[in-house]
Amino acid sequence: MVKNLGYILGGFLLFNLIWHAASVILHMNALPPPLEVYGAWSRAVSGGLIEHLAASTGRALAGLALALVLGLLAGIPLGYFPKVDRLLGPLVYLSYPVPKLALLPILMLLLGVGEASKVCILVLIIIFPLILAIRDAVRAVPEEDYDLLTSLKAGFREKLIHIILPASLPAIFSSLRVSIGIVFSALFFTETFGTDRGLGFYVTDSQMRLDYPLMYFGIFSLSVAALVLFLLVDAADRFFCRRGK
C-alpha cells in the first residue's frame, strides 16, 4: 500500500511539473499554474465546493452500487444457466451498443430532472460491462469445482456462496475499477443539465464566469474523489482476494 501511494505521489508531482511548464510556455489565462489553482481552495470551500463534491460523490456511489447489484443479479444467472444465457444474452448484446448519454433527455422526461434520471443514466452506462464481466467470470469456473458440493446434494444457493461469488470477485473488482472512471466521466456531463448541485455544474459555472482557478480546482476535486474510490476498491480487492506471492 505504501509503495502504491509512493507511485501515486510521484505521478502527481510529475503531472504538476508538466502542467506548470505548459502554463509558463503557453502563458494563457485559461491555463493558470497549479499553485494558483491549489491556492484557490479557500475560495472554493467558501463557495460551496464541499456540497457540490458531496452531491457528485453520492450520485457516483448510488450508480455504482445499483449497477453492481443489478449486474450480479443478471450476470450470475447468465453465466451459470446456459438456457438463461441463450434467452437473455442477445438482449444484452443488442442493448450494449446503444449510446446511453443520448437517452438522458428521454430519462429526464420520464423520471424528471432530479436525482433519479442522473443515477439511472450512470447505471445504464456501466451495467452492461459489469454484466458481461460477471457472466464470463462465472462461466470460467471449472465444472469440477462444483463436484464436491454436487455430491453433497448442495443446491444453487450453496454453490453461489461457496464457489461462484468467491471465484467471481477478481473480475468484479476489475470491472468496478473501470466503472469508476466511466461513472465520473459521465457524471460531469449529467450534472450540466437540470441541477445546481454537483461538480459538473460547479466546473461549468466557473468556466462561464471565467474563474479558471476555481474551474480547475473543481476538476481536481472530481479526480480526487474518483481516486479515493479507486483506492478503496483496490484495498477491498487485496483484502477479499488474497493471492499467493
Backbone hydrogen bonds in HBPLUS format (Angstrom, degrees):
<---DONOR---> <-ACCEPTOR-->    atom                        ^
c    i                          cat <-CA-CA->   ^        H-A-AA   ^      H-
h    n   atom  resd res      DA  || num        DHA   H-A  angle D-A-AA Bond
n    s   type  num  typ     dist DA aas  dist angle  dist       angle   num
A0005-LEU N   A0001-MET O   2.96 MM   4  6.28 157.2  2.02 151.3 157.5     1
A0006-GLY N   A0002-VAL O   2.93 MM   4  6.21 145.5  2.05 143.5 153.4     2
A0007-TYR N   A0003-LYS O   3.07 MM   4  6.46 152.1  2.15 148.2 154.8     3
A0008-ILE N   A0004-ASN O   2.94 MM   4  6.26 156.6  2.00 148.8 155.7     4
A0009-LEU N   A0005-LEU O   2.88 MM   4  6.10 162.5  1.91 150.9 154.9     5
A0010-GLY N   A0006-GLY O   2.90 MM   4  6.07 155.6  1.96 145.0 152.5     6
A0011-GLY N   A0007-TYR O   2.84 MM   4  6.07 159.1  1.89 150.1 155.5     7
A0012-PHE N   A0008-ILE O   2.84 MM   4  6.06 152.9  1.92 146.0 154.3     8
A0013-LEU N   A0009-LEU O   2.90 MM   4  6.12 156.5  1.96 147.7 153.3     9
A0014-LEU N   A0010-GLY O   3.00 MM   4  6.23 162.4  2.03 148.9 153.6    10
A0015-PHE N   A0011-GLY O   2.88 MM   4  6.04 159.8  1.92 148.0 153.9    11
A0016-ASN N   A0012-PHE O   3.02 MM   4  6.24 156.3  2.08 145.4 151.3    12
A0017-LEU N   A0013-LEU O   2.97 MM   4  6.24 148.8  2.07 147.2 156.0    13
A0018-ILE N   A0014-LEU O   3.01 MM   4  6.30 161.2  2.04 153.2 157.5    14
A0019-TRP N   A0015-PHE O   2.87 MM   4  6.08 158.9  1.91 147.2 154.0    15
A0020-HIS N   A0016-ASN O   2.81 MM   4  5.96 160.6  1.84 145.4 150.4    16
A0021-ALA N   A0017-LEU O   2.96 MM   4  6.16 163.1  1.99 147.6 152.3    17
A0022-ALA N   A0018-ILE O   2.91 MM   4  6.13 158.4  1.95 150.4 156.4    18
A0023-SER N   A0019-TRP O   2.95 MM   4  6.23 154.6  2.01 150.0 156.9    19
A0024-VAL N   A0020-HIS O   3.00 MM   4  6.25 150.5  2.08 149.5 157.3    20
A0025-ILE N   A0021-ALA O   2.93 MM   4  6.13 163.9  1.96 151.8 156.4    21
A0026-LEU N   A0022-ALA O   2.89 MM   4  5.91 171.7  1.89 152.1 154.9    22
A0027-HIS N   A0023-SER O   2.88 MM   4  5.39 143.8  2.01 125.8 137.1    23
A0031-LEU N   A0028-MET O   3.11 MM   3  5.41 161.6  2.15 107.2 113.0    24
A0036-GLU N   A0033-PRO O   3.13 MM   3  5.54 127.4  2.42 108.6 121.1    25
A0037-VAL N   A0033-PRO O   3.27 MM   4  6.65 151.8  2.35 148.5 156.7    26
A0037-VAL N   A0034-PRO O   3.08 MM   3  5.03 116.2  2.50  94.0 109.7    27
A0038-TYR N   A0034-PRO O   2.86 MM   4  6.15 169.9  1.87 163.7 164.7    28
A0039-GLY N   A0035-LEU O   2.89 MM   4  5.87 139.3  2.06 134.7 146.1    29
A0040-ALA N   A0037-VAL O   3.00 MM   3  5.37 157.5  2.05 108.7 116.0    30
A0041-TRP N   A0038-TYR O   3.29 MM   3  5.71 154.8  2.36 117.0 116.9    31
A0044-ALA N   A0040-ALA O   2.91 MM   4  6.15 154.6  1.98 152.9 161.3    32
A0045-VAL N   A0041-TRP O   2.85 MM   4  6.06 162.3  1.88 152.6 156.1    33
A0046-SER N   A0042-SER O   3.00 MM   4  6.11 167.8  2.01 147.4 151.3    34
A0047-GLY N   A0043-ARG O   2.92 MM   4  5.91 128.0  2.20 134.0 147.6    35
A0049-LEU N   A0044-ALA O   2.98 MM   5  5.39 151.4  2.06 149.0 149.0    36
A0048-GLY N   A0045-VAL O   3.15 MM   3  5.44 162.5  2.18 112.8 114.0    37
A0052-HIS N   A0048-GLY O   3.17 MM   4  6.47 160.1  2.21 153.3 159.0    38
A0053-LEU N   A0049-LEU O   2.76 MM   4  5.98 159.2  1.80 156.9 163.3    39
A0054-ALA N   A0050-ILE O   2.88 MM   4  6.06 156.9  1.94 147.4 153.5    40
A0055-ALA N   A0051-GLU O   3.01 MM   4  6.21 155.6  2.07 144.3 150.7    41
A0056-SER N   A0052-HIS O   3.02 MM   4  6.26 164.4  2.05 151.3 154.9    42
A0057-THR N   A0053-LEU O   2.90 MM   4  6.04 167.2  1.92 152.4 156.4    43
A0058-GLY N   A0054-ALA O   2.91 MM   4  5.95 157.1  1.97 144.1 150.7    44
A0059-ARG N   A0055-ALA O   3.09 MM   4  6.32 157.6  2.14 145.8 151.1    45
A0060-ALA N   A0056-SER O   2.94 MM   4  6.19 161.1  1.98 151.2 156.7    46
A0061-LEU N   A0057-THR O   2.88 MM   4  6.06 165.8  1.90 153.8 157.3    47
A0062-ALA N   A0058-GLY O   2.96 MM   4  6.06 160.6  2.00 146.2 151.9    48
A0063-GLY N   A0059-ARG O   2.91 MM   4  6.08 161.7  1.95 149.6 154.6    49
A0064-LEU N   A0060-ALA O   2.91 MM   4  6.10 163.9  1.94 152.2 156.6    50
A0065-ALA N   A0061-LEU O   2.87 MM   4  5.95 167.1  1.89 151.6 155.6    51
A0066-LEU N   A0062-ALA O   2.99 MM   4  6.03 168.4  2.01 148.5 152.2    52
A0067-ALA N   A0063-GLY O   2.96 MM   4  5.94 159.3  2.00 143.9 150.4    53
A0068-LEU N   A0064-LEU O   2.91 MM   4  6.00 152.3  1.99 144.6 152.3    54
A0069-VAL N   A0065-ALA O   3.03 MM   4  6.27 163.8  2.06 151.2 154.9    55
A0070-LEU N   A0066-LEU O   2.99 MM   4  6.17 171.5  1.99 152.4 155.0    56
A0071-GLY N   A0067-ALA O   2.72 MM   4  5.73 146.6  1.83 139.4 150.3    57
A0072-LEU N   A0068-LEU O   2.90 MM   4  6.10 152.0  1.98 147.8 153.9    58
A0073-LEU N   A0069-VAL O   2.97 MM   4  6.23 161.4  2.01 149.6 155.0    59
A0074-ALA N   A0070-LEU O   2.96 MM   4  6.11 142.6  2.10 142.7 151.8    60
A0075-GLY N   A0071-GLY O   2.63 MM   4  5.47 157.7  1.68 144.3 152.5    61
A0076-ILE N   A0072-LEU O   3.19 MM   4  5.67 165.3  2.22 134.6 139.1    62
A0078-LEU N   A0074-ALA O   3.21 MM   4  6.31 157.4  2.26 147.1 154.0    63
A0079-GLY N   A0075-GLY O   2.96 MM   4  6.10 147.4  2.07 145.5 153.9    64
A0080-TYR N   A0076-ILE O   2.90 MM   4  6.03 148.8  2.00 153.3 162.2    65
A0081-PHE N   A0077-PRO O   2.92 MM   4  5.48 161.9  1.95 140.7 146.6    66
A0084-VAL N   A0081-PHE O   3.10 MM   3  5.42 122.3  2.45 106.6 120.1    67
A0085-ASP N   A0081-PHE O   3.18 MM   4  6.52 156.5  2.24 153.0 160.0    68
A0086-ARG N   A0082-PRO O   2.92 MM   4  6.19 156.2  1.98 150.5 156.8    69
A0087-LEU N   A0083-LYS O   3.02 MM   4  6.19 143.9  2.15 140.0 149.7    70
A0088-LEU N   A0084-VAL O   2.81 MM   4  5.89 173.6  1.82 158.2 160.0    71
A0089-GLY N   A0085-ASP O   2.73 MM   4  4.76 141.5  1.87 125.7 136.0    72
A0091-LEU N   A0088-LEU O   3.02 MM   3  5.24 122.7  2.36 102.9 117.7    73
A0092-VAL N   A0088-LEU O   3.18 MM   4  6.59 150.7  2.27 152.7 160.9    74
A0092-VAL N   A0089-GLY O   3.06 MM   3  5.22 119.4  2.45 101.0 115.6    75
A0093-TYR N   A0089-GLY O   3.05 MM   4  6.39 162.9  2.08 157.4 161.9    76
A0094-LEU N   A0090-PRO O   2.92 MM   4  6.06 152.5  1.99 145.6 152.8    77
A0095-SER N   A0091-LEU O   3.02 MM   4  6.11 145.8  2.14 140.9 149.6    78
A0096-TYR N   A0092-VAL O   2.94 MM   4  5.95 147.1  2.05 151.3 159.4    79
A0098-VAL N   A0095-SER O   3.26 MM   3  5.68 149.7  2.36 111.7 120.2    80
A0102-ALA N   A0099-PRO O   3.18 MM   3  5.62 138.6  2.36 106.4 117.3    81
A0103-LEU N   A0100-LYS O   2.84 MM   3  5.30 152.8  1.92 111.6 120.6    82
A0104-LEU N   A0101-LEU O   3.17 MM   3  5.36 162.5  2.20 106.1 111.5    83
A0106-ILE N   A0103-LEU O   3.02 MM   3  5.26 117.7  2.42 104.4 119.9    84
A0107-LEU N   A0103-LEU O   2.91 MM   4  6.21 162.0  1.94 160.1 166.0    85
A0108-MET N   A0104-LEU O   2.88 MM   4  6.06 151.8  1.96 153.0 160.9    86
A0109-LEU N   A0105-PRO O   3.08 MM   4  6.31 140.7  2.24 136.9 146.6    87
A0109-LEU N   A0106-ILE O   3.09 MM   3  5.11 123.6  2.42  94.4 108.8    88
A0110-LEU N   A0106-ILE O   2.94 MM   4  6.25 152.4  2.01 148.9 157.0    89
A0111-LEU N   A0107-LEU O   2.67 MM   4  5.59 167.0  1.69 152.2 156.7    90
A0112-GLY N   A0108-MET O   2.87 MM   4  4.53 127.2  2.16 113.7 122.7    91
A0119-VAL N   A0115-GLU O   2.91 MM   4  6.09 170.0  1.92 167.8 169.8    92
A0120-CYS N   A0116-ALA O   2.91 MM   4  5.93 156.6  1.97 146.1 153.7    93
A0121-ILE N   A0117-SER O   3.10 MM   4  6.21 155.9  2.16 141.4 146.1    94
A0122-LEU N   A0118-LYS O   3.28 MM   4  6.51 152.8  2.36 141.0 147.9    95
A0123-VAL N   A0119-VAL O   2.98 MM   4  6.28 156.3  2.03 151.4 157.9    96
A0124-LEU N   A0120-CYS O   2.96 MM   4  6.24 162.8  1.99 152.0 156.3    97
A0125-ILE N   A0121-ILE O   3.07 MM   4  6.20 144.8  2.20 140.4 149.0    98
A0126-ILE N   A0122-LEU O   3.30 MM   4  6.56 153.1  2.37 148.7 153.6    99
A0127-ILE N   A0123-VAL O   2.88 MM   4  5.62 142.3  2.02 158.3 166.3   100
A0130-LEU N   A0126-ILE O   3.34 MM   4  6.49 158.4  2.39 147.2 153.4   101
A0131-ILE N   A0127-ILE O   2.83 MM   4  6.07 159.0  1.87 153.3 159.1   102
A0132-LEU N   A0128-PHE O   3.04 MM   4  6.24 170.7  2.05 155.7 157.2   103
A0133-ALA N   A0129-PRO O   2.94 MM   4  6.04 156.7  2.00 145.3 152.2   104
A0134-ILE N   A0130-LEU O   2.93 MM   4  6.06 166.2  1.95 154.1 157.6   105
A0135-ARG N   A0131-ILE O   2.85 MM   4  5.99 161.1  1.88 150.1 156.4   106
A0136-ASP N   A0132-LEU O   2.94 MM   4  6.04 164.8  1.97 146.1 150.1   107
A0137-ALA N   A0133-ALA O   2.98 MM   4  6.14 150.0  2.07 141.7 150.3   108
A0138-VAL N   A0134-ILE O   2.98 MM   4  6.21 157.8  2.03 152.5 157.5   109
A0139-ARG N   A0135-ARG O   2.93 MM   4  6.17 158.4  1.98 149.6 156.3   110
A0140-ALA N   A0136-ASP O   3.02 MM   4  6.14 140.2  2.18 138.4 148.2   111
A0141-VAL N   A0138-VAL O   3.22 MM   3  5.57 161.3  2.26 108.9 114.6   112
A0145-ASP N   A0142-PRO O   3.03 MM   3  5.58 152.1  2.11 112.5 120.7   113
A0146-TYR N   A0143-GLU O   3.02 MM   3  5.70 155.6  2.08 117.6 124.3   114
A0147-ASP N   A0144-GLU O   3.13 MM   3  5.06 151.1  2.22  99.0 107.7   115
A0150-THR N   A0146-TYR O   2.87 MM   4  6.00 155.2  1.93 158.2 166.6   116
A0151-SER N   A0147-ASP O   2.84 MM   4  6.06 154.0  1.91 150.3 156.8   117
A0152-LEU N   A0148-LEU O   3.16 MM   4  6.47 130.2  2.42 137.0 150.0   118
A0152-LEU N   A0149-LEU O   3.14 MM   3  5.02 132.9  2.37  91.3 104.3   119
A0154-ALA N   A0149-LEU O   2.85 MM   5  5.17 161.0  1.89 160.4 155.6   120
A0153-LYS N   A0150-THR O   2.99 MM   3  5.04 155.8  2.05 110.5 112.6   121
A0159-LYS N   A0155-GLY O   3.21 MM   4  6.50 161.6  2.25 150.3 155.7   122
A0160-LEU N   A0156-PHE O   2.77 MM   4  5.94 149.1  1.87 150.1 159.3   123
A0161-ILE N   A0157-ARG O   3.08 MM   4  6.33 159.3  2.12 148.9 153.0   124
A0162-HIS N   A0158-GLU O   2.96 MM   4  6.03 169.8  1.97 153.9 157.0   125
A0163-ILE N   A0159-LYS O   2.92 MM   4  5.27 145.9  2.04 133.9 140.7   126
A0164-ILE N   A0159-LYS O   2.89 MM   5  6.19 163.6  1.92 151.6 156.7   127
A0165-LEU N   A0160-LEU O   2.98 MM   5  5.81 171.4  1.99 152.9 154.6   128
A0167-ALA N   A0163-ILE O   2.97 MM   4  5.94 158.4  2.02 150.5 157.3   129
A0168-SER N   A0164-ILE O   2.97 MM   4  6.07 134.4  2.19 143.7 156.3   130
A0168-SER N   A0165-LEU O   3.12 MM   3  5.07 129.9  2.38  96.5 110.1   131
A0169-LEU N   A0165-LEU O   3.11 MM   4  6.14 126.8  2.41 150.2 161.6   132
A0172-ILE N   A0168-SER O   2.97 MM   4  6.18 154.8  2.04 155.3 163.3   133
A0173-PHE N   A0169-LEU O   2.90 MM   4  6.13 166.3  1.92 164.6 165.9   134
A0174-SER N   A0170-PRO O   3.02 MM   4  6.19 157.7  2.07 144.8 151.4   135
A0175-SER N   A0171-ALA O   2.96 MM   4  6.11 157.3  2.02 145.1 151.0   136
A0176-LEU N   A0172-ILE O   2.91 MM   4  6.16 148.3  2.02 145.2 154.6   137
A0177-ARG N   A0173-PHE O   3.03 MM   4  6.32 151.5  2.12 147.2 153.6   138
A0178-VAL N   A0174-SER O   3.32 MM   4  6.67 161.9  2.36 147.3 150.6   139
A0179-SER N   A0175-SER O   2.85 MM   4  6.03 156.4  1.91 146.6 154.4   140
A0180-ILE N   A0176-LEU O   2.92 MM   4  6.11 146.7  2.04 149.9 156.2   141
A0182-ILE N   A0178-VAL O   3.22 MM   4  6.54 159.9  2.27 149.2 155.1   142
A0183-VAL N   A0179-SER O   2.77 MM   4  5.89 163.2  1.80 155.5 160.0   143
A0184-PHE N   A0180-ILE O   3.09 MM   4  6.29 167.6  2.11 153.6 155.8   144
A0185-SER N   A0181-GLY O   3.13 MM   4  6.25 144.8  2.26 139.0 148.5   145
A0186-ALA N   A0182-ILE O   2.94 MM   4  6.17 162.6  1.97 153.3 157.7   146
A0187-LEU N   A0183-VAL O   2.74 MM   4  5.82 143.9  1.87 144.6 156.3   147
A0190-THR N   A0186-ALA O   3.00 MM   4  6.33 166.4  2.02 159.1 162.6   148
A0191-GLU N   A0187-LEU O   3.01 MM   4  6.09 146.9  2.12 150.8 158.2   149
A0192-THR N   A0189-PHE O   3.19 MM   3  5.59 164.4  2.21 114.0 116.6   150
A0193-PHE N   A0190-THR O   3.45 MM   3  5.93 163.9  2.48 112.1 113.9   151
A0202-TYR N   A0198-GLY O   2.96 MM   4  6.23 158.5  2.00 146.4 153.5   152
A0203-VAL N   A0199-LEU O   2.82 MM   4  5.90 166.0  1.84 149.0 151.2   153
A0204-THR N   A0200-GLY O   3.10 MM   4  6.20 166.6  2.12 146.0 150.2   154
A0205-ASP N   A0201-PHE O   2.79 MM   4  5.88 160.9  1.83 152.8 158.6   155
A0206-SER N   A0202-TYR O   2.95 MM   4  6.11 158.0  2.00 145.2 151.3   156
A0207-GLN N   A0203-VAL O   2.94 MM   4  6.17 152.2  2.02 146.2 154.1   157
A0208-MET N   A0204-THR O   2.95 MM   4  6.23 158.2  2.00 149.7 155.1   158
A0209-ARG N   A0205-ASP O   3.08 MM   4  6.34 141.6  2.23 141.8 151.9   159
A0211-ASP N   A0206-SER O   2.88 MM   5  5.12 153.8  1.95 160.6 157.0   160
A0210-LEU N   A0207-GLN O   2.96 MM   3  4.87 157.8  2.01 103.9 110.2   161
A0215-MET N   A0211-ASP O   3.04 MM   4  6.27 150.5  2.13 146.8 156.0   162
A0216-TYR N   A0212-TYR O   2.91 MM   4  6.11 167.5  1.93 159.7 160.2   163
A0217-PHE N   A0213-PRO O   2.91 MM   4  6.07 148.0  2.01 141.1 151.1   164
A0218-GLY N   A0214-LEU O   2.91 MM   4  6.07 147.6  2.02 143.8 151.1   165
A0219-ILE N   A0215-MET O   3.12 MM   4  6.50 152.8  2.20 144.2 151.4   166
A0220-PHE N   A0216-TYR O   2.83 MM   4  6.06 158.3  1.88 148.1 154.4   167
A0221-SER N   A0217-PHE O   2.89 MM   4  6.08 152.9  1.97 142.0 149.1   168
A0222-LEU N   A0218-GLY O   3.01 MM   4  6.26 152.3  2.09 144.4 151.5   169
A0223-SER N   A0219-ILE O   3.02 MM   4  6.31 153.3  2.09 147.1 154.2   170
A0224-VAL N   A0220-PHE O   2.91 MM   4  6.21 154.0  1.98 149.8 157.1   171
A0225-ALA N   A0221-SER O   3.01 MM   4  6.21 158.8  2.06 148.1 153.1   172
A0226-ALA N   A0222-LEU O   3.14 MM   4  6.40 159.4  2.18 145.0 150.1   173
A0227-LEU N   A0223-SER O   2.88 MM   4  6.09 154.5  1.94 146.4 154.2   174
A0228-VAL N   A0224-VAL O   2.92 MM   4  6.16 157.2  1.97 152.4 157.3   175
A0229-LEU N   A0225-ALA O   3.19 MM   4  6.47 164.0  2.22 148.3 151.9   176
A0230-PHE N   A0226-ALA O   2.92 MM   4  6.12 154.3  1.98 146.9 154.9   177
A0231-LEU N   A0227-LEU O   2.89 MM   4  6.15 157.4  1.94 151.7 156.9   178
A0232-LEU N   A0228-VAL O   2.96 MM   4  6.22 149.7  2.05 146.7 155.2   179
A0233-VAL N   A0229-LEU O   2.98 MM   4  6.27 156.2  2.03 149.9 155.5   180
A0234-ASP N   A0230-PHE O   2.92 MM   4  6.17 154.5  1.98 145.2 153.1   181
A0235-ALA N   A0231-LEU O   2.85 MM   4  6.10 154.6  1.92 145.3 151.6   182
A0236-ALA N   A0232-LEU O   2.94 MM   4  6.18 157.5  1.99 146.2 152.3   183
A0237-ASP N   A0233-VAL O   2.85 MM   4  6.05 151.4  1.93 147.2 155.5   184
A0238-ARG N   A0234-ASP O   3.01 MM   4  6.34 158.3  2.06 149.3 154.2   185
A0239-PHE N   A0235-ALA O   2.99 MM   4  6.20 149.2  2.09 144.4 153.2   186
A0240-PHE N   A0236-ALA O   2.89 MM   4  5.98 171.2  1.90 154.7 156.8   187
A0241-CYS N   A0237-ASP O   2.86 MM   4  5.44 144.1  1.99 140.7 149.8   188
